[in-house]
Amino acid sequence: MAPIRSLSAALALSAGLVAGGGWLASELAPTASSAPSTARAALGETEAASAARPLSHDGLRVEARGVRSNRGSIVVTLYDDADALARYDDERAVGFAEVPASVGAVSVDFPDLTGGPYAITVFHDENGDRDFNMDGEWPLEGYGTSGAKGAYDEPSFERASTTPGRTSVDIYYLQ
């Protein structure tokens, strides 16, 4: 396979990984009358809410780094299963949060996620349409996976895995 095809395949797989987060955001977004789904562990807390209380050593705090604008939101999805991550099966995600974007970094707490290991995906939904926007095969919005060493790296579950505590995920923008 030619290198450009491998690059395109890796990019397409990464895009698929984060695109599912947009759908999950639309399905799980809390309303004033709904509570977080206990079947999916806890919805993440925003940075402001997490700053108001110290992180329990049993929870997970995710910092999405490299956010380029204040527009839209940062979508964070967590998996505790290699097969769910490999298939980008958001129905089997154990954690989800959608928080306002802020230039630089955004932190989200998952205080109920005390086991692990967890693999983390993020994307920056800059236009707020709850979709990971593409131009052909090229992402128009930023994305990242825990353990990734660059924009085109798709780490295995083992390399992407983290345990409760503090961790960060870099967001990559191609346009």
C-alpha positions as CSV (number, residue, x, y, z in Angstrom):
1,M,0.0,0.0,0.0
2,A,1.4,3.4,-0.9
3,P,2.3,5.7,2.0
4,I,-0.4,8.3,1.1
5,R,-3.1,5.6,1.2
6,S,-1.8,4.5,4.7
7,L,-1.9,8.1,5.8
8,S,-5.4,8.5,4.4
9,A,-6.6,5.3,6.1
10,A,-5.1,6.4,9.4
11,L,-6.8,9.8,9.1
12,A,-10.1,8.2,8.2
13,L,-10.0,5.9,11.2
14,S,-9.1,8.8,13.5
15,A,-11.9,10.9,12.0
16,G,-14.3,8.0,12.6
17,L,-13.2,7.7,16.2
18,V,-14.0,11.3,17.0
19,A,-17.1,11.6,14.7
20,G,-18.9,9.2,16.9
21,G,-18.4,11.5,19.8
22,G,-20.6,14.1,18.1
23,W,-23.5,11.6,17.7
24,L,-23.0,10.5,21.3
25,A,-23.1,14.2,22.4
26,S,-26.5,14.6,20.8
27,E,-27.8,11.5,22.3
28,L,-26.6,12.0,25.9
29,A,-26.6,15.8,26.3
30,P,-28.3,16.5,29.6
31,T,-31.4,18.6,29.9
32,A,-32.8,20.5,32.8
33,S,-35.1,17.6,33.5
34,S,-32.7,14.7,32.9
35,A,-30.1,13.2,35.2
36,P,-26.8,11.8,34.0
37,S,-27.0,8.2,32.8
38,T,-25.8,5.8,35.4
39,A,-25.2,3.2,32.7
40,R,-22.5,5.3,31.2
41,A,-20.8,6.1,34.5
42,A,-20.7,9.9,35.1
43,L,-21.0,12.8,32.7
44,G,-17.9,14.9,33.0
45,E,-17.8,18.0,35.2
46,T,-16.6,21.2,33.7
47,E,-13.3,22.8,34.7
48,A,-15.2,25.4,36.8
49,A,-17.1,22.7,38.7
50,S,-14.0,20.6,39.2
51,A,-12.0,23.6,40.5
52,A,-14.6,24.0,43.2
53,R,-13.7,20.7,44.7
54,P,-10.4,18.7,44.8
55,L,-10.1,15.7,42.6
56,S,-10.6,12.4,44.5
57,H,-7.6,10.1,43.9
58,D,-10.2,7.6,42.7
59,G,-11.6,9.7,39.8
60,L,-10.2,10.6,36.4
61,R,-9.4,14.2,35.3
62,V,-8.8,14.7,31.5
63,E,-7.1,17.8,30.2
64,A,-7.6,18.5,26.5
65,R,-4.5,20.5,25.4
66,G,-3.9,22.7,22.4
67,V,-7.5,24.1,22.0
68,R,-7.1,26.9,19.3
69,S,-10.3,28.9,19.9
70,N,-13.1,29.6,22.4
71,R,-15.7,28.7,19.8
72,G,-17.9,25.6,20.2
73,S,-17.2,22.8,22.6
74,I,-14.7,20.1,23.5
75,V,-16.2,16.5,23.3
76,V,-14.5,13.8,25.5
77,T,-15.4,10.1,25.2
78,L,-13.9,7.3,27.3
79,Y,-13.7,3.6,26.6
80,D,-12.7,0.8,29.0
81,D,-12.7,-1.9,26.3
82,A,-10.2,-2.5,23.4
83,D,-12.9,-3.8,21.1
84,A,-15.2,-0.7,21.8
85,L,-12.3,1.6,21.0
86,A,-11.3,-0.4,17.9
87,R,-14.9,-0.3,16.6
88,Y,-15.4,3.3,17.8
89,D,-18.5,1.9,19.5
90,D,-19.9,4.9,21.4
91,E,-22.8,2.8,22.7
92,R,-20.2,1.1,24.9
93,A,-18.5,4.3,26.0
94,V,-18.1,4.5,29.8
95,G,-17.7,8.3,30.0
96,F,-18.8,11.3,28.0
97,A,-18.6,15.1,28.4
98,E,-19.2,18.1,26.2
99,V,-17.9,21.3,27.7
100,P,-17.3,24.9,26.4
101,A,-14.0,25.3,24.5
102,S,-11.4,27.6,26.0
103,V,-8.1,28.6,24.2
104,G,-5.2,26.5,25.6
105,A,-6.6,23.7,27.7
106,V,-9.9,22.4,29.1
107,S,-10.2,20.0,32.0
108,V,-13.0,17.6,32.6
109,D,-13.5,15.4,35.7
110,F,-15.0,11.9,35.7
111,P,-15.2,11.3,39.5
112,D,-17.1,8.0,39.2
113,L,-14.5,6.4,36.9
114,T,-12.4,4.6,39.5
115,G,-11.3,1.4,37.7
116,G,-9.7,1.5,34.3
117,P,-7.8,1.4,32.2
118,Y,-9.5,3.9,30.0
119,A,-8.8,5.1,26.4
120,I,-9.8,8.7,25.7
121,T,-10.9,10.5,22.5
122,V,-11.5,14.2,22.1
123,F,-12.6,16.5,19.4
124,H,-13.2,20.3,19.2
125,D,-16.7,20.9,17.8
126,E,-15.8,24.5,16.8
127,N,-19.1,25.2,15.0
128,G,-21.3,23.7,17.6
129,D,-23.2,21.4,15.2
130,R,-22.4,18.2,17.3
131,D,-20.7,16.7,14.3
132,F,-17.0,16.1,13.4
133,N,-16.8,18.1,10.2
134,M,-14.6,16.9,7.3
135,D,-13.6,18.2,3.9
136,G,-13.4,14.9,2.0
137,E,-10.9,12.9,4.0
138,W,-9.5,15.9,5.9
139,P,-10.8,17.0,9.3
140,L,-11.9,20.6,9.6
141,E,-12.0,20.4,13.4
142,G,-9.4,19.3,16.0
143,Y,-9.1,15.8,17.4
144,G,-7.0,13.6,19.6
145,T,-6.6,10.2,21.3
146,S,-4.8,9.5,24.5
147,G,-1.4,8.0,23.8
148,A,-1.2,9.4,20.3
149,K,2.2,10.7,19.3
150,G,0.8,12.9,16.4
151,A,-2.2,13.7,14.3
152,Y,-1.9,10.5,12.2
153,D,-1.1,8.1,15.1
154,E,-3.8,5.7,16.0
155,P,-2.6,4.1,19.2
156,S,-3.7,0.6,20.4
157,F,-6.0,0.4,23.4
158,E,-3.0,-0.6,25.5
159,R,-1.0,2.5,24.4
160,A,-4.0,4.8,24.7
161,S,-4.9,3.5,28.2
162,T,-4.7,5.5,31.3
163,T,-5.9,4.9,34.9
164,P,-7.6,7.2,37.3
165,G,-5.8,10.3,38.2
166,R,-4.8,13.2,35.9
167,T,-4.1,12.7,32.2
168,S,-3.9,14.9,29.1
169,V,-4.8,14.5,25.4
170,D,-3.3,16.7,22.7
171,I,-5.7,18.1,20.1
172,Y,-4.4,18.2,16.5
173,Y,-5.7,20.5,13.8
174,L,-5.0,19.8,10.2
175,Q,-6.6,23.0,8.7
